[in-house]
Amino acid sequence: MSDQLLLEPDDRRRFAAVVGAITVVTAVLIEATIGVRVAAALIVGLFSGLVFLLTAALLKRFAPEYYR
């Protein structure tokens, strides 16, 4: 699937970094029980990762050549 989205290995590493960082920060900032923290942090992290993938794919597809 990553080949269909025109993603490079660097994008996959950045995706993992975005998801990991957002998940950790969200888990730390939410004031709830540990189960709710983990569940909410995973949802927010995965949503952030999807937005990152969509943005990266759109930039690779439609951005001018000098931007890449």
N, C-alpha and C positions, 0 to 999 in steps of 0.2 A: 504494500500500500504506500510506503514512503516513496517508492519510485514513481508512482502515479502523481504524487504531490510535488514532484521535482525537488525533493529535499536532499541535501548533502549530509555527509557524516557530521560536519560541524553543526548543522541545524539540529541533528538528533542529540548531540551533547548539550547544546543550548536549551533544547526542550527539557531534558532531564534536569538541568540546572534551574530553569524557571519553575518547573513543577516542584522540585525539592525545596527551593527557597520559599516559595509562596506557601507551601504546605507547612513548613516549620514555623514561619512567621505567624500564620493564621492560628496554628495550634497553640502558640505561646500567648497570643493576644485574646483569644476567646476565653471568657470566664464561664465555664460550665464543667460538668463532670468529664472525666477523661474520655469516656466513650463518645460523648457528643463532640468533644474537641477534635478527636481523631477523625470522626466521620465528616464533620464540617470542613476540617482542614483538607481532607482528601478530595472532597467535592470541589472546593474552591481551587485547589491546586490543579486538578484535572481540567476544570473550566479554563483556568489561566493558560494551561498548556494547549488546549484546543484553540484558543484565541491566538496564541503564538504561532501555532502551525498554520492557521488560516492566513495570518498576516504574512508569514514567510513565503507561503505558496503564492499568494497574490502578488507580492513584491517580485518574486522570481519570474512570474508569468507576465506582468504588465508594466514593470518598472523600466524606465529608459536604460539603455546600455551603460551609460556613464554612471548610473547609480549603483550598479552591481559592482 
